Protein backbone atom coordinates (compact mmCIF):
# COMPACT_ATOMS: atom_id res chain seq x y z
CA UNK A 1 0.00 0.00 0.00
CA UNK A 2 1.35 3.43 -0.93
CA UNK A 3 0.63 6.56 1.05
CA UNK A 4 0.92 10.02 -0.40
CA UNK A 5 1.30 12.88 2.04
CA UNK A 6 0.71 16.45 0.98
CA UNK A 7 3.82 17.98 2.55
CA UNK A 8 3.18 21.47 1.22
CA UNK A 9 1.34 22.80 4.33
CA UNK A 10 4.12 21.46 6.58
CA UNK A 11 6.80 23.00 4.37
CA UNK A 12 5.13 26.41 4.43
CA UNK A 13 4.74 26.24 8.21
CA UNK A 14 8.43 25.36 8.62
CA UNK A 15 9.47 28.23 6.35
CA UNK A 16 7.27 30.71 8.21
CA UNK A 17 8.68 29.50 11.54
CA UNK A 18 12.28 29.96 10.37
CA UNK A 19 13.30 26.31 10.59
CA UNK A 20 14.05 25.99 6.90
CA UNK A 21 14.59 28.33 3.97
CA UNK A 22 14.72 27.95 0.23
CA UNK A 23 18.23 27.88 -1.28
CA UNK A 24 19.65 30.88 -3.12
CA UNK A 25 21.55 28.99 -5.79
CA UNK A 26 23.60 25.94 -6.81
CA UNK A 27 27.33 26.49 -7.39
CA UNK A 28 29.41 24.11 -9.51
CA UNK A 29 32.25 22.69 -7.42
CA UNK A 30 33.95 20.40 -9.93
CA UNK A 31 33.35 17.69 -12.50
CA UNK A 32 35.14 14.47 -13.28
CA UNK A 33 34.19 14.30 -16.96
CA UNK A 34 31.08 12.26 -16.18
CA UNK A 35 29.49 13.78 -13.08
CA UNK A 36 29.03 17.38 -11.97
CA UNK A 37 29.25 18.21 -8.27
CA UNK A 38 27.18 21.14 -6.99
CA UNK A 39 27.15 22.95 -3.67
CA UNK A 40 23.89 24.47 -2.45
CA UNK A 41 24.14 28.14 -1.52
CA UNK A 42 21.87 28.98 1.42
CA UNK A 43 20.76 32.25 3.02
CA UNK A 44 22.72 33.54 6.02
CA UNK A 45 22.40 31.30 9.12
CA UNK A 46 21.07 28.37 7.03
CA UNK A 47 22.99 25.33 5.79
CA UNK A 48 22.60 22.60 3.22
CA UNK A 49 22.83 19.03 4.51
CA UNK A 50 24.67 17.85 1.41
CA UNK A 51 25.72 18.48 -2.16
CA UNK A 52 24.14 17.44 -5.46
CA UNK A 53 25.66 15.25 -8.17
CA UNK A 54 24.28 15.42 -11.70
CA UNK A 55 25.22 13.90 -15.05
CA UNK A 56 24.69 17.23 -16.81
CA UNK A 57 26.51 20.57 -16.74
CA UNK A 58 23.11 22.29 -16.57
CA UNK A 59 22.60 23.93 -13.17
CA UNK A 60 20.16 21.82 -11.11
CA UNK A 61 16.80 23.24 -10.12
CA UNK A 62 16.92 24.04 -6.39
CA UNK A 63 13.18 24.73 -6.07
CA UNK A 64 12.59 21.38 -4.34
CA UNK A 65 15.47 21.72 -1.87
CA UNK A 66 15.59 23.39 1.52
CA UNK A 67 18.27 24.76 3.82
CA UNK A 68 18.15 24.14 7.58
CA UNK A 69 18.48 26.88 10.19
CA UNK A 70 21.73 26.59 12.16
CA UNK A 71 19.71 26.51 15.41
CA UNK A 72 18.68 22.95 14.50
CA UNK A 73 22.17 21.70 13.64
CA UNK A 74 25.05 20.32 15.69
CA UNK A 75 28.61 20.52 14.31
CA UNK A 76 30.33 17.17 13.94
CA UNK A 77 33.80 16.22 12.71
CA UNK A 78 34.00 13.06 10.63
CA UNK A 79 37.64 13.41 9.62
CA UNK A 80 38.87 13.43 6.03
CA UNK A 81 36.57 14.92 3.41
CA UNK A 82 35.77 13.18 0.14
CA UNK A 83 37.04 16.05 -2.07
Rosetta blueprint (number, residue, H / E / L):
1 X L
2 X L
3 X L
4 X L
5 X L
6 X L
7 X L
8 X H
9 X H
10 X H
11 X H
12 X H
13 X H
14 X H
15 X H
16 X H
17 X H
18 X L
19 X L
20 X E
21 X E
22 X L
23 X L
24 X L
25 X E
26 X E
27 X E
28 X E
29 X E
30 X E
31 X E
32 X L
33 X L
34 X L
35 X L
36 X E
37 X E
38 X E
39 X E
40 X E
41 X E
42 X L
43 X L
44 X L
45 X L
46 X E
47 X E
48 X L
49 X L
50 X L
51 X L
52 X E
53 X E
54 X E
55 X L
56 X L
57 X L
58 X L
59 X L
60 X L
61 X L
62 X L
63 X L
64 X L
65 X L
66 X L
67 X E
68 X E
69 X E
70 X H
71 X H
72 X H
73 X L
74 X L
75 X L
76 X L
77 X L
78 X L
79 X L
80 X L
81 X L
82 X L
83 X L
